[in-house]
């Protein structure tokens, strides 16, 4: 079971294992790539720009993750600060930054600042190699405040090149990754995750999703706040808007299932937990799947058996299994499970009362009819819901799945490996994640230099990021390997974007010649022929 994959490792933060999201264990494959981005120093002298401190850390961490690094999350950083007895908004000195990084087992920390130069925002950052206490050369980026996201994207590209000079991803791709992000929506999101007052957090996050309805992180944060406020219908709606294939997808599904359970929508809650269990069948997920099933009058015993087997130290799972077994006629096994529950949690009054009621049903009935105090537990209580989300377990198990998949792909032939990378990259590109897509297409081209699909994919990425020359170069390389209508279409689109209608028409006609039934090529040719832009 995946529950067995969740490992605890030594270390200052690992030892405590706080329920407030302790840091994740990283694998050997991540060594040298574990990063901690410290919120930037605000050197503008304007307090209303303080939100950019956290925005810088958030944006850089997001780009580093897309580029294949393992950045620490804000939750990791807040946990470590708490462990060191420091407030979440603490501005550490350089010595404190290194201590923080060492606490989190980070290989490098990114420190930086931002200032104003007239109307321009100037961002500067440095990489500190923690094991060797070595600082790399500072890099900077600047531009108008309205281009703040692009400024930090360019800064991320420069830092990434320092951290891994072999990473061959274009600067334009980094900038394109954040091009669809609404700056005002992003500001409201950052304010929403950093504001100490919950009502203000919810107000900012609600504004963020209104301004940018497709911004998944804001929906995730809003869902958490609605859930904490016990607004379960609204929480379920917010969690449903989170990208299921993104980094928060599984957590969103788990909490949507909880929200639906508490709202009484048991069939939908069951579906939600079952979907999560297909990927990560951890004990809390399987337990809640069983609860949702039993609340519909169906038998959840097999699921409770699985939950108790995955985490035999959790008393609630034994309690639930006991209740389910008793309900379905297996009294002896039910008593055994309830006894085990009490061994793990001797002060569980409900379980103790229930055990007496099951052992001595006649006496329990007599007591219930004459007692002036609270009666014993009902003989058929409800199973208990696992209400807490073990983020560490989910993240570690997700990482294990990724590593297992990486090992599987590594065992393939170079050609099959390239096909697999191309398939994964295509999925990322379809979701607008150009940085992840380019990295995988580059890996495909490295695995199999003769892969036309890899170069076609890179051409699509270049076209998406506005690098027309790069798109043409990759498309021609794909054509040299395998003639295709797709490559001609990319060349036609690149020429059309450059207002070169003559060459665009020639490429569209070549696409139709390669594939006469290609409707996309036919539509593009019609568009070119009816364009009012004069041909060169």
C-alpha positions in Angstrom: 0.0 0.0 0.0 1.1 3.6 -0.6 0.7 4.3 3.0 3.9 2.2 3.5 5.7 4.6 1.2 5.3 7.5 3.5 8.6 7.8 5.2 9.7 10.0 8.1 13.3 11.2 7.9 15.6 12.6 10.5 16.0 16.3 10.9 14.9 19.2 13.0 11.6 19.8 11.2 10.9 16.1 10.5 11.1 15.1 14.1 8.2 17.2 15.2 5.8 16.2 12.5 3.4 19.0 13.2 -0.1 18.7 11.7 0.4 22.2 10.3 2.1 20.8 7.1 5.6 19.8 8.0 8.1 19.9 5.1 8.2 17.0 2.7 11.0 14.5 2.4 12.9 14.8 -0.8 14.5 11.9 -2.6 18.0 11.4 -3.7 17.1 12.5 -7.2 16.3 15.9 -5.8 19.6 16.5 -4.1 21.2 19.7 -5.2 17.8 20.9 -6.5 15.9 21.6 -3.3 15.4 25.4 -3.1 14.1 27.8 -0.6 13.0 31.2 -1.9 12.9 33.9 0.8 10.4 36.7 0.5 12.1 39.6 -1.1 13.1 42.8 0.7 10.9 45.8 -0.1 13.3 48.7 -0.8 10.8 50.9 -2.5 9.8 52.8 0.7 6.2 52.1 -0.1 4.3 49.9 2.3 1.4 49.3 -0.1 3.9 47.3 -2.2 4.8 44.9 0.6 2.6 42.2 -1.0 5.3 41.9 -3.7 7.6 40.4 -1.1 5.5 37.2 -1.0 4.6 37.5 -4.7 8.3 37.2 -5.6 8.8 34.0 -3.6 5.6 32.6 -4.9 6.3 33.3 -8.6 10.0 32.1 -8.4 9.0 28.9 -6.6 6.4 28.2 -9.2 8.8 28.6 -12.1 11.5 26.6 -10.4 9.0 23.7 -9.9 8.0 23.9 -13.6 11.7 23.8 -14.5 12.2 20.5 -12.6 13.5 21.8 -9.3 12.1 21.0 -5.8 11.2 24.4 -4.2 9.9 24.5 -0.7 6.3 25.8 -0.3 5.2 28.7 1.7 3.7 26.2 4.2 7.1 24.6 4.6 8.7 28.0 5.3 6.0 29.0 7.8 6.3 25.7 9.5 10.1 26.1 9.9 9.7 29.6 11.2 7.3 28.4 13.7 9.6 25.6 14.7 12.4 28.2 15.2 10.0 30.3 17.3 9.7 33.1 14.7 6.5 34.7 13.3 5.4 34.0 9.7 6.2 37.6 8.5 9.7 37.5 10.1 12.4 39.2 7.9 15.5 37.1 8.6 19.1 38.2 8.5 21.5 36.3 6.3 22.5 34.1 9.2 18.8 33.4 9.9 18.1 32.6 6.3 20.9 30.0 6.2 19.6 28.5 9.5 16.1 28.4 8.0 17.5 26.6 4.9 19.4 24.1 6.9 16.3 23.4 9.0 14.5 22.6 5.8 17.4 20.7 4.3 17.5 23.1 1.3 20.5 22.9 -1.0 20.2 26.5 -2.1 18.3 29.6 -1.0 17.3 32.5 -3.2 17.4 35.9 -1.6 16.5 39.2 -3.3 15.0 42.6 -3.2 12.9 44.9 -5.3 13.1 48.7 -5.7 11.8 51.4 -8.0 13.7 53.2 -10.7 11.3 55.9 -11.8 8.2 54.1 -13.0 10.1 50.8 -13.4 10.2 47.9 -10.9 13.7 46.5 -10.4 14.2 43.0 -9.0 17.5 41.6 -8.0 18.3 38.1 -6.6 21.2 35.9 -5.6 21.6 32.2 -5.1 23.3 31.0 -1.9 24.7 27.5 -2.0 23.9 26.3 1.5 26.4 23.4 2.0 29.3 25.5 0.8 28.0 28.9 2.0 28.9 30.3 -1.4 26.9 33.1 -3.1 26.6 33.2 -6.9 26.7 36.4 -8.9 23.6 38.6 -8.5 21.1 38.8 -11.4 18.4 41.4 -12.0 15.4 42.2 -14.2 13.4 45.3 -14.6 10.4 46.8 -16.4 7.1 48.7 -15.8 5.1 47.8 -12.7 2.3 46.5 -15.0 4.8 43.8 -16.2 5.7 42.7 -12.7 4.9 39.0 -13.4 7.1 39.0 -16.5 9.9 40.7 -14.6 10.0 37.9 -12.0 9.7 35.3 -14.8 12.8 36.8 -16.5 14.5 36.8 -13.1 13.6 33.1 -12.6 15.0 32.2 -16.0 18.4 33.9 -15.1 18.5 32.1 -11.7 17.6 28.8 -13.3 20.5 29.2 -15.8 22.8 29.7 -12.8 21.4 26.7 -10.9 21.5 24.4 -13.9 23.4 25.7 -17.0 22.4 22.6 -18.9 18.7 23.5 -18.8 18.0 24.5 -22.4 14.7 26.3 -21.9 14.1 29.7 -23.6 13.6 32.9 -21.7 10.5 33.5 -23.7 9.0 30.3 -22.4 9.4 31.5 -18.8 7.7 34.7 -19.6 4.9 32.9 -21.5 4.2 30.8 -18.5 2.8 33.7 -16.6 1.4 35.7 -19.6 -2.2 34.7 -19.0 -2.1 35.6 -15.3 -4.1 38.7 -14.5 -1.9 41.0 -12.4 -4.8 42.4 -10.3 -6.1 38.9 -9.7 -2.6 37.8 -8.6 -2.2 40.7 -6.2 -5.6 39.8 -4.6 -4.5 36.2 -4.3 -1.2 37.1 -2.6 -3.0 39.4 -0.2 -5.6 36.7 0.4 -3.0 34.1 1.5 -1.0 36.5 3.7 -3.8 38.6 5.3 -4.1 37.7 9.1 -7.8 38.4 9.3 -10.0 35.6 7.8 -12.8 37.9 6.6 -10.2 39.9 4.7 -8.6 36.8 3.3 -11.9 35.6 1.9 -12.7 39.0 0.5 -9.3 39.2 -1.4 -9.6 35.6 -2.6 -13.2 36.1 -3.8 -12.0 39.2 -5.7 -9.1 37.2 -7.2 -11.3 34.4 -8.7 -13.8 37.0 -9.9 -11.1 38.8 -11.8 -9.5 35.6 -13.1 -12.0 32.7 -13.0 -9.4 30.2 -14.2 -6.8 30.9 -11.6 -6.6 27.6 -9.8 -4.4 28.5 -6.8 -6.9 31.3 -5.8 -9.8 28.8 -5.9 -7.8 26.4 -3.8 -7.1 29.0 -1.2 -10.7 30.2 -1.2 -12.0 26.6 -0.8 -9.8 26.2 2.3 -11.2 29.4 3.8 -14.8 28.4 3.1 -14.1 24.9 4.5 -12.7 26.4 7.7 -15.8 28.6 8.0 -18.0 25.5 7.7 -19.5 26.9 4.5 -19.4 23.5 3.0 -21.6 24.0 -0.1 -19.5 27.0 -1.1 -16.3 25.2 -0.3 -17.3 22.2 -2.5 -18.0 24.6 -5.3 -14.6 26.4 -4.9 -12.7 23.1 -4.7 -14.4 21.9 -7.9 -12.8 24.8 -9.8 -9.2 23.7 -8.9 -7.2 22.1 -11.7 -7.4 18.4 -11.0 -4.2 17.8 -12.9 -2.3 20.5 -11.0 -0.3 20.3 -7.8 -3.4 21.0 -5.6 -5.7 18.6 -7.5 -5.7 15.7 -5.1 -6.0 17.9 -2.0 -8.8 19.8 -3.6 -10.7 16.5 -4.4 -10.2 15.3 -0.8 -11.5 18.4 0.8 -14.4 18.6 -1.8 -15.3 15.1 -0.7 -15.3 16.2 3.0 -17.4 19.3 2.1 -19.9 17.1 0.3 -20.0 14.6 3.2 -20.8 17.4 5.7 -23.4 18.8 3.3 -25.1 15.4 3.2 -24.4 14.8 -0.5 -23.1 11.2 0.1 -23.2 9.9 -3.5 -21.0 12.8 -4.8 -18.7 12.5 -1.8 -18.2 8.8 -2.5 -17.3 9.6 -6.1 -14.8 12.3 -5.0 -13.0 10.0 -2.6 -13.0 7.1 -5.0 -11.4 9.3 -7.6 -8.6 10.3 -5.2 -8.1 6.7 -4.1 -7.5 5.6 -7.7 -4.2 7.7 -7.5 -3.4 7.7 -3.8 -5.3 5.1 -1.7 -4.2 6.5 1.6 -6.0 5.4 4.8 -7.9 8.7 5.3 -9.2 8.7 1.7 -10.3 5.0 1.8 -11.9 5.5 5.2 -14.0 8.5 4.0 -14.9 6.6 0.9 -16.3 3.9 3.2 -18.1 6.5 5.3 -19.8 8.0 2.2 -20.8 4.5 1.1 -22.2 3.5 4.4 -24.2 6.7 4.7 -26.0 5.6 1.6 -27.1 2.3 3.3 -24.4 0.3 1.5 -21.7 -1.9 2.9 -18.4 -0.1 3.4 -16.7 -2.9 5.3 -14.0 -3.8 2.7 -13.0 -0.1 2.6 -12.7 0.1 6.4 -10.7 -3.1 6.4 -8.3 -1.5 3.9 -8.0 1.7 6.0 -7.3 -0.2 9.2 -4.7 -2.3 7.4 -3.0 0.7 5.9 -2.8 2.6 9.3 -3.4 0.0 12.1 -2.4 2.6 14.8 -5.4 4.8 14.1 -8.2 4.0 16.6 -10.9 5.5 14.5 -10.3 3.1 11.6 -10.8 0.2 14.0 -13.9 1.8 15.4 -15.4 2.3 12.0 -14.6 -1.3 11.0 -16.2 -2.5 14.2 -19.4 -0.5 13.6 -19.6 -1.8 10.0 -18.9 -5.4 10.9 -21.6 -5.3 13.7 -24.1 -3.7 11.3 -23.6 -6.5 8.8 -23.9 -9.4 11.3 -20.2 -10.2 12.2 -20.5 -9.5 16.0 -17.3 -11.4 17.0 -15.0 -9.6 14.6 -16.8 -6.3 15.6 -16.0 -6.8 19.3 -12.3 -7.6 18.4 -12.0 -4.4 16.4 -13.7 -2.3 19.1 -11.3 -3.8 21.7 -8.4 -2.9 19.5 -9.8 0.7 19.2 -9.8 0.9 23.0 -6.3 -0.4 23.3 -5.1 2.4 21.1 -7.3 5.0 22.8 -8.3 3.9 26.3 -10.2 7.1 27.1 -12.5 6.8 24.1 -15.8 7.0 26.0 -18.0 6.3 23.0 -16.1 3.1 22.2 -16.1 2.0 25.8 -19.9 2.5 26.2 -20.5 0.8 22.9 -18.4 -2.2 23.9 -20.5 -2.6 27.1 -23.7 -2.3 25.0 -22.6 -4.9 22.6 -21.3 -7.3 25.3 -24.4 -6.9 27.6 -27.3 -5.8 25.4 -30.0 -6.6 27.9 -28.3 -4.7 30.7 -27.6 -1.7 28.5 -31.3 -1.6 27.6 -32.3 -1.7 31.3 -29.9 1.0 32.2 -31.1 3.2 29.3 -34.7 2.9 30.5 -34.0 3.9 34.1 -30.9 6.1 33.9 -31.1 9.7 34.9 -27.7 10.4 33.4 -26.6 10.2 29.8 -27.6 6.8 28.3 -25.0 4.4 26.9 -23.9 4.7 23.2 -26.4 3.7 20.6 -25.8 0.1 19.4 -25.5 1.4 15.8 -23.5 4.7 15.8 -22.2 6.4 12.7 -18.7 5.7 11.4 -16.2 8.5 12.0 -14.9 10.8 9.3 -11.2 11.4 8.9 -11.3 15.2 9.0 -7.7 16.1 8.7 -5.7 16.1 5.5 -2.2 14.7 6.0 -0.5 17.0 3.4 2.9 15.5 4.1 1.6 12.0 3.4 -0.1 13.1 0.2 3.0 15.0 -1.0 5.4 12.2 -0.2 3.2 9.6 -1.8 2.8 11.8 -4.9 6.5 12.1 -5.1 6.9 8.4 -4.8 4.5 7.9 -7.7 6.5 10.4 -9.7 9.7 8.6 -8.9 8.2 5.2 -9.8 7.0 6.7 -13.1 10.5 8.2 -13.8 12.1 4.8 -13.2 9.6 3.2 -15.5 10.3 5.7 -18.3 14.1 5.5 -17.7 13.9 1.7 -18.5 12.3 2.3 -21.9 14.3 2.5 -25.2 15.3 6.0 -26.3 12.6 6.1 -28.9 9.9 5.0 -26.4 11.2 7.4 -23.8 11.0 10.3 -26.3 7.4 9.3 -27.2 6.4 9.2 -23.5 8.0 12.6 -22.8 6.2 14.0 -25.9 2.8 12.7 -24.7 3.3 14.2 -21.3 4.5 17.5 -22.8 1.4 17.6 -25.0 -0.8 17.4 -22.0 1.0 20.2 -20.3 0.8 22.4 -23.4 -2.9 21.8 -23.8 -3.3 23.3 -20.3 -1.2 26.3 -21.1 1.8 25.1 -19.1 4.5 26.0 -21.7 7.5 25.8 -19.3 6.7 22.3 -18.3 6.0 21.4 -21.9 9.2 22.8 -23.2 11.3 21.0 -20.6 9.7 17.6 -21.5 10.0 18.2 -25.2 13.7 19.1 -24.7 14.1 15.8 -22.7 12.4 14.0 -25.6 14.8 15.6 -28.2 17.8 14.6 -26.0 16.5 11.0 -25.6 15.9 10.6 -29.4 17.5 13.4 -31.6 15.6 11.9 -34.5 12.2 12.5 -32.9 10.2 14.7 -35.2 7.4 14.9 -32.6 9.9 16.5 -30.1 10.8 19.2 -32.5 7.2 19.7 -33.5 6.4 20.2 -29.9 9.2 22.6 -29.4 8.0 24.5 -32.4 4.5 24.8 -30.9 6.0 26.0 -27.6 8.0 28.7 -29.5 4.9 29.8 -31.4 3.0 30.0 -28.2 5.7 32.1 -26.5 6.0 34.5 -29.5 9.4 33.3 -30.7 8.7 33.1 -34.4 12.2 32.4 -35.5 12.6 29.6 -33.0 9.2 28.1 -34.1 10.4 28.1 -37.7 13.7 26.6 -36.8 12.1 23.7 -34.9 9.4 23.1 -37.5 12.0 22.9 -40.3 14.0 20.5 -38.2 10.9 18.4 -37.8 10.2 18.5 -41.5 13.8 17.3 -42.2 13.1 14.3 -40.0 9.6 13.5 -41.1 7.5 15.5 -43.6 4.1 16.4 -42.1 1.2 18.7 -42.5 1.6 19.8 -38.8 5.1 21.2 -39.4 3.9 23.2 -42.5 1.0 24.5 -40.4 3.4 25.8 -37.8 5.5 27.5 -40.4 2.3 29.0 -41.9 1.2 30.3 -38.6 4.6 31.8 -37.9 4.6 33.6 -41.2 1.0 34.8 -40.7 2.0 36.2 -37.3 4.9 38.0 -39.1 2.4 39.3 -41.8 4.3 37.4 -44.5 1.2 36.3 -46.4 3.0 34.9 -49.4 5.0 32.4 -47.5 2.1 31.7 -45.1 0.0 30.7 -48.1 2.7 28.6 -49.6 3.1 26.7 -46.3 -0.7 26.2 -45.8 -0.9 24.8 -49.4 2.0 22.5 -48.6 0.1 21.3 -45.5 -3.0 20.5 -47.6 -0.8 18.7 -50.2 0.6 16.6 -47.4 -2.8 15.9 -45.9 -5.7 16.9 -48.3 -8.4 16.2 -45.6 -6.8 18.4 -43.0 -9.6 20.9 -42.1 -7.2 23.0 -39.9 -5.0 23.6 -42.9 -8.0 24.4 -45.1 -9.4 26.9 -42.6 -6.0 28.6 -42.2 -5.5 28.9 -46.0 -9.0 30.5 -46.2 -8.0 32.9 -43.5 -4.8 33.8 -45.2 -6.4 34.3 -48.6 -9.1 36.6 -47.1 -6.6 38.6 -45.0 -6.5 42.4 -45.6 -2.7 42.5 -44.7 -0.8 42.9 -48.0 1.6 40.1 -48.9 5.3 40.8 -48.8 
